[in-house]
Amino acid sequence: MGRKRISYTAAFKAKVALAAHRGEKTLSQLSAQFKVHPIVISRWKSQLLSQAELVFQDGRAKKKSDDPSVAELYQKIGKLEVENDWLKKKSDEIE
């Protein structure tokens, strides 16, 4: 049977990537220390550097833009009320 694939936690990946970014040890030394292939360490380091700005993004702005505004909700309520009244009127005509 083949070897079982290892999945690492985000905290472990961050720890290894930060150690690689510091540059105090070579990739070979880090590989031996953390028991991770040097190519994987390089990939984690590049991911850390390319996505570092996400740590400092303000998450509150996204939530406000995703939620529909109050005016949009009132508009939708009005539209649904008109449709509901029309359907009631049509059903009374059929009976």
C-alpha positions in Angstrom: 0.0 0.0 0.0 1.0 3.6 -0.6 1.8 6.1 2.0 -0.9 8.1 3.6 -1.0 11.8 2.5 -0.1 14.2 5.4 -2.2 17.3 5.8 -0.6 20.1 7.8 -2.5 22.7 9.9 -2.4 26.4 8.8 -0.5 27.3 12.0 2.2 24.8 11.1 2.5 26.0 7.6 2.7 29.6 8.8 5.4 28.7 11.3 7.5 27.0 8.6 6.9 29.7 6.1 8.0 32.4 8.5 11.1 30.5 9.4 11.9 30.2 5.7 11.3 34.0 5.2 13.6 34.9 8.1 16.4 33.2 6.3 18.3 32.2 9.4 18.5 28.6 8.1 18.7 27.1 4.7 15.8 25.2 3.1 17.7 21.9 3.7 18.0 22.7 7.4 14.4 23.7 7.7 13.4 20.5 5.8 15.3 18.4 8.3 13.9 20.3 11.2 10.3 20.2 10.2 10.3 17.0 8.1 8.8 18.7 5.1 10.2 18.7 1.5 12.1 21.9 0.6 9.9 22.5 -2.4 6.8 22.5 -0.2 8.5 25.0 2.1 9.3 27.2 -0.8 5.6 27.0 -2.0 4.4 27.9 1.5 6.8 30.8 1.7 5.6 32.2 -1.6 2.0 31.8 -0.6 2.7 33.7 2.6 4.3 36.6 0.8 1.7 36.8 -1.9 -1.3 36.7 0.5 0.1 38.7 3.4 -2.1 41.7 2.7 -5.2 39.6 3.5 -4.2 39.6 7.1 -4.7 43.3 7.3 -7.9 43.6 5.3 -10.9 45.1 7.0 -13.6 42.4 7.0 -16.3 44.8 8.0 -16.5 46.4 4.6 -17.2 43.1 2.8 -20.2 42.3 5.1 -21.8 45.7 4.5 -21.5 45.4 0.7 -22.9 41.8 0.7 -26.0 42.7 2.6 -28.9 44.3 0.6 -29.7 47.8 1.6 -32.9 48.7 3.4 -34.3 50.5 0.4 -33.8 47.4 -1.8 -35.6 45.3 0.8 -38.6 47.7 0.9 -38.7 47.8 -2.9 -38.8 44.0 -3.0 -41.5 43.9 -0.3 -43.6 46.3 -2.3 -43.2 44.2 -5.5 -44.2 41.0 -3.7 -47.3 42.7 -2.1 -48.4 43.9 -5.6 -47.9 40.4 -7.0 -49.8 38.8 -4.0 -52.7 41.2 -4.5 -52.9 40.5 -8.2 -52.9 36.7 -7.5 -55.6 37.1 -5.0 -57.7 39.1 -7.4 -57.2 36.5 -10.2 -58.1 33.6 -7.9 -61.3 35.4 -6.8 -62.3 35.9 -10.5 -61.8 32.2 -11.3 -64.1 31.0 -8.4 
